[in-house]
């Protein structure tokens, strides 16, 4: 008898996501607004899927220093 384990999705808070991506909270807000990262609102908290953050780190995506 095998039991299929359902993987719970992991989420990072705004602060954790910003630290992992080495950006400030306002930059993280801009990234989210621009649609580069997708956030989920749970109550009053904003959470980011760990898979999306880890993928951005793996690809070494640079989010900093965008000047208009």
Secondary structure, 3 states (H helix, E strand, C coil): CCCCCCCCCCEEEHHHHHHHHCCCHHHHHHHHHCCCCCEEEECCEEEEEHHHHHHHHHHCCCCCCCCC
